[in-house]
Amino acid sequence: MGDKYLLTKFLLVFPYGLEDIVKCELEEKMHFKGVVEENPQGVPGRIIIDIPESESSRLLSLRSVDWFLEYIGAFKVDTSLRGLEDIYSGIIRMEFPNGFREASSFRVSCRRSGKHEFTSMDVQRKAGQALVDKYGLKVDLENFQANVFLDIVGDSCFVGFFRSEYASGRYIVFTHPAALRPSVAYGMVRIAGLKPGMTLLDPMCGGGIIPIEAALSTSNVTIYGFDVSEYFLEGAALNAEAMGASERIIFKRVDCKRLSKELTFKVDRIVTDPPYGTKPIARVNPRAFYSICLPEMRKVLSDDGRIVLITIKPGYVGEISSKIGLSIEHERIIRHGDASPSIMVLKPS
């Protein structure tokens, strides 16, 4: 879909609130410092970059990015049924590259976020009809050569080619019911500031996403994943094995409420997604839970250690932390599904 010697635009999609993490990873892995456009169309959690076609495969190494498109363009759409006509006319006005025009068949996929009077299937049909009318190509949902993708966020429509089935969560073979997006887990590990020789603990590891992302992005760090559920630990081990990270992580059944009684050593970093991290968990009283588990984490934390957690109850965390000798060093709000949780960094006062 383009000459490898020319620059190609890509749209990177990631959880908003982690823009700095994405830019740092781009610079480290692709030696790329410039961004063509940040928050295109006023939509957060998206960056457009320009890179040589020959380097496009390196985008697969980005762990802070959920998915990416070869970018064609964007336009505004009405959120009512009139938006379907906006989609048809928007596609008609766009000039698709020669690679698309030379394809024998194509399909259209769609991802929507926000409230619309039309469905994703409606969008796919309307955009597909526009491309048939303009280029005369054949639609083939199974054996397609070009995968046109429409990313609709509110009244913004981004159009591109889904160059890869890549997504940061693709490796998961076991899904925890309150699973953290791997891109967020990676961001939390980065925010923790791990250094060689340190010890990282996730005392409520669930499906193992945080320990796995730590293992994939760090070296010379000892990593522990604890959970009270044997079932979740088995799933975490399967996920770690699928990513070739099982030898880097020590999984063990431990109840976070008894953490200081089970752990005989101090840890440098605690990075975790507790209940009420990104969504409410039935039958869990968040204040009571944090009141028990935060003091336990404080007891096993080294004097210069840090706790990095994600929560939809930052008020509870801040209140309890101030009572047990922890202070808030850093806090940021991100987007995770339909929630806007806070990532908080706590340190000994």
C-alpha positions in Angstrom: 0.0 0.0 0.0 2.7 2.5 -0.8 6.3 2.8 -1.9 8.6 1.7 0.9 10.9 4.7 0.2 8.2 7.2 0.8 6.8 8.4 4.1 3.5 6.8 5.2 1.1 8.3 7.7 -0.2 6.0 10.5 -2.9 6.6 13.1 -1.9 5.2 16.5 -4.7 4.5 19.0 -4.0 4.2 22.7 -5.6 5.1 26.1 -5.7 8.8 26.5 -3.8 10.0 29.4 -0.7 8.0 28.3 0.4 10.4 25.6 3.9 10.9 27.2 4.4 7.1 27.5 3.6 6.6 23.8 5.9 9.4 22.7 8.8 8.0 24.8 8.3 4.5 23.4 8.3 5.9 19.8 11.5 7.7 20.5 13.2 4.7 22.1 12.1 2.0 19.6 11.8 4.0 16.4 14.1 7.0 17.2 11.1 9.1 16.3 10.5 12.5 18.0 8.1 14.3 15.7 4.3 13.9 15.6 2.4 15.0 12.6 -0.8 15.6 14.6 -1.8 15.0 18.2 -5.5 14.6 19.2 -6.6 14.8 15.5 -10.1 16.2 15.1 -9.9 17.0 18.8 -10.1 13.3 19.7 -7.7 12.3 22.5 -5.9 9.0 22.6 -4.8 9.3 19.0 -1.6 10.4 17.3 -0.8 10.6 13.6 2.9 10.0 12.7 4.8 10.0 9.4 7.4 7.2 9.0 9.2 5.4 6.1 7.2 2.5 4.8 10.2 0.3 5.3 10.0 0.9 9.1 6.2 0.3 9.5 6.7 -3.3 10.8 8.4 -1.8 13.9 5.1 -0.4 15.0 4.3 -4.0 16.1 6.9 -3.6 18.9 4.9 -0.7 20.6 3.3 -1.9 23.8 1.7 1.4 24.7 -0.4 1.3 21.5 -3.7 -0.7 21.3 -3.8 -0.7 17.5 -2.8 1.3 14.4 -4.0 2.1 10.9 -2.3 3.2 7.8 -4.0 6.6 7.7 -6.0 7.9 4.8 -7.9 10.9 6.2 -10.7 12.1 8.5 -14.0 14.0 8.4 -16.9 15.0 10.6 -20.2 13.0 10.7 -23.5 13.8 12.2 -24.4 11.4 15.0 -28.0 11.1 13.7 -29.0 8.9 10.7 -27.8 11.8 8.5 -24.3 10.7 9.4 -24.6 7.8 7.0 -24.7 10.3 4.1 -21.7 12.1 5.6 -19.9 8.8 5.5 -20.8 8.1 1.9 -19.8 11.6 0.7 -16.7 11.7 2.9 -15.4 8.4 1.4 -16.3 9.6 -2.2 -14.1 12.7 -1.6 -11.1 10.7 -0.4 -8.3 9.7 -2.7 -7.2 6.1 -1.9 -3.7 5.1 -2.8 -2.8 3.0 -5.8 -2.4 -0.1 -3.7 -6.1 -0.1 -2.9 -7.1 0.7 -6.5 -5.1 -2.3 -7.7 -6.6 -4.7 -5.1 -8.9 -7.4 -6.4 -11.3 -7.1 -3.4 -11.8 -5.3 -0.2 -13.9 -5.3 3.0 -14.9 -2.5 5.3 -14.7 -2.8 9.1 -15.9 -0.3 11.7 -15.3 0.6 15.3 -17.6 3.1 17.0 -17.3 5.0 20.3 -20.1 7.3 21.5 -23.9 7.4 20.8 -25.1 7.2 17.2 -28.4 6.5 15.6 -26.7 4.1 13.1 -24.9 0.8 13.7 -21.5 -0.3 12.7 -23.1 -2.5 10.1 -24.8 0.5 8.6 -21.5 2.3 8.4 -19.8 -0.7 6.7 -22.5 -1.0 4.1 -22.5 2.8 3.3 -18.7 3.1 3.1 -18.5 -0.1 1.1 -21.1 1.2 -1.4 -19.1 4.5 -1.8 -15.9 2.5 -2.6 -17.8 0.3 -5.1 -19.3 3.3 -6.8 -16.0 5.2 -6.9 -13.5 2.4 -7.8 -15.6 -0.5 -9.0 -13.9 -3.0 -6.7 -15.5 -6.2 -5.4 -16.5 -6.6 -1.8 -15.2 -9.9 -0.3 -15.7 -10.3 3.5 -13.5 -13.4 3.7 -10.8 -13.4 1.0 -10.2 -9.6 0.8 -6.9 -8.0 -0.3 -7.6 -4.6 1.4 -9.1 -4.1 4.8 -10.6 -0.6 5.0 -11.2 0.5 8.6 -13.4 3.3 9.9 -12.8 4.5 13.4 -15.8 6.6 14.5 -15.5 8.6 17.8 -18.5 10.8 18.5 -18.8 13.1 15.4 -15.3 12.2 14.0 -14.6 9.5 11.5 -11.0 8.3 10.8 -10.4 6.2 7.7 -7.4 4.0 7.0 -6.2 0.5 6.3 -6.0 -2.1 9.1 -2.5 -3.2 8.2 -2.3 -5.7 11.0 -4.5 -7.8 13.2 -2.1 -6.5 15.9 -3.5 -5.3 19.2 -1.7 -5.1 22.5 -4.0 -7.6 24.1 -3.8 -10.2 21.4 -1.6 -12.6 23.3 -4.2 -13.1 26.0 -5.4 -16.8 26.1 -7.1 -16.4 29.5 -9.3 -13.3 30.1 -9.9 -12.1 33.7 -13.5 -10.6 34.1 -12.0 -7.3 35.1 -8.9 -7.5 32.8 -6.7 -4.4 32.5 -5.7 -3.4 29.0 -2.1 -4.4 28.3 -1.3 -0.9 27.0 -2.4 0.5 30.4 -0.4 -2.1 32.3 2.7 -1.2 30.2 2.1 2.4 31.0 1.9 1.7 34.8 5.1 -0.3 34.6 6.8 2.7 32.9 5.4 5.1 35.4 6.8 2.9 38.2 10.4 3.7 37.1 11.8 0.2 37.4 15.6 -0.1 37.5 17.8 -3.2 37.2 18.1 -5.1 40.4 14.7 -4.0 41.7 11.8 -6.3 42.8 8.3 -5.8 41.4 5.2 -7.2 43.0 1.6 -7.3 41.8 -0.3 -8.6 44.9 -3.6 -8.9 43.0 -2.4 -10.0 39.5 -5.6 -11.6 38.2 -4.8 -12.7 34.6 -1.1 -11.6 35.0 -1.2 -8.7 32.7 1.0 -6.3 34.8 3.7 -8.9 35.6 3.8 -10.0 32.0 4.2 -6.4 30.7 6.9 -5.9 33.2 8.7 -9.0 32.0 8.4 -8.0 28.4 9.7 -4.5 28.9 12.4 -4.8 31.6 15.5 -6.8 32.3 17.3 -7.8 35.5 14.1 -7.2 37.6 12.6 -9.9 39.9 8.9 -10.1 39.3 6.2 -11.6 41.5 2.5 -12.1 40.7 0.3 -13.0 43.7 -3.5 -13.6 43.8 -5.9 -15.2 46.2 -7.5 -17.2 43.4 -5.9 -20.4 42.2 -8.1 -20.2 39.1 -6.8 -16.8 38.2 -3.2 -17.8 38.9 -3.5 -20.7 36.5 -4.9 -18.3 33.8 -2.0 -15.9 34.5 0.5 -18.7 34.0 -1.1 -19.6 30.7 -0.9 -16.0 29.5 2.7 -15.7 30.6 3.6 -19.0 28.8 1.9 -17.7 25.6 4.2 -14.6 25.7 7.3 -16.5 26.6 7.5 -14.7 29.9 6.8 -17.6 32.3 10.4 -18.0 33.4 10.6 -14.3 34.4 7.6 -14.3 36.8 7.0 -16.1 40.1 3.3 -16.7 40.6 2.1 -17.7 44.1 -1.3 -17.9 45.9 -1.3 -15.2 48.5 -4.2 -13.2 50.0 -3.3 -9.5 49.8 -5.1 -9.0 53.2 -2.3 -11.2 54.7 0.6 -9.9 52.5 2.9 -8.9 55.4 2.5 -12.3 57.0 3.3 -14.2 53.8 6.2 -12.0 52.5 9.5 -12.2 54.3 11.2 -9.4 52.3 10.7 -5.9 51.1 9.8 -5.0 47.5 10.8 -1.9 45.6 7.7 -1.5 43.4 4.1 -2.6 43.8 2.2 -2.2 40.6 -1.4 -3.4 40.7 -5.0 -3.2 39.5 -7.1 -3.9 42.6 -10.8 -4.5 42.8 -12.4 -1.1 41.9 -9.4 -0.5 39.8 -11.1 0.0 36.4 -14.6 -1.3 37.2 -16.7 -2.1 40.3 -16.5 -5.7 41.6 -19.7 -7.2 43.1 -19.6 -8.0 46.8 -16.6 -5.8 47.4 -16.8 -2.8 49.8 -14.1 -0.5 48.3 -13.4 1.5 51.4 -13.1 -1.6 53.6 -10.9 -3.4 51.0 -8.5 -0.5 50.6 -8.4 0.0 54.4 -7.0 -3.5 54.8 -4.9 -4.0 51.7 -3.2 -0.6 51.5 -1.6 -1.0 54.9 -0.5 -4.5 54.0 1.2 -3.1 50.9 2.8 -0.3 52.9 4.3 -2.9 55.4 6.2 -4.8 52.6 7.3 -1.7 50.7 10.9 -0.6 50.9 11.7 2.8 52.4 12.3 4.3 49.0 9.7 2.1 47.2 6.6 3.1 45.2 3.1 1.8 44.9 1.5 2.3 41.5 -2.2 1.5 41.3 -5.2 2.2 39.1 -8.5 3.1 40.8 -12.0 4.5 40.2 -12.0 5.5 43.9 -9.0 7.9 44.2 -10.6 9.7 47.1 -10.6 6.5 49.2 -7.0 5.8 48.2 -5.8 9.3 49.1 -7.7 9.3 52.4 -6.4 5.9 53.6 -2.8 6.6 52.3 -2.5 9.8 54.4 -3.4 7.7 57.5 -0.7 5.0 57.0 2.3 7.0 56.0 1.9 7.2 52.3 1.7 10.4 50.2 0.6 10.9 46.6 3.6 11.5 44.4 1.8 11.5 41.0 -1.8 11.1 39.8 -3.3 11.1 36.3 -6.6 10.3 34.8 -6.8 7.9 31.8 -9.5 6.3 29.7 -10.2 2.6 30.1 -13.2 1.4 28.3 -16.2 3.5 29.5 -14.4 4.5 32.8 -11.9 7.2 33.6 -9.8 5.8 36.4 -6.8 7.4 38.1 -3.3 6.0 38.0 -1.8 7.0 41.4 1.8 6.8 42.6 2.2 6.5 46.3 5.5 6.8 48.3 6.4 6.6 52.0 5.9 9.9 53.7 
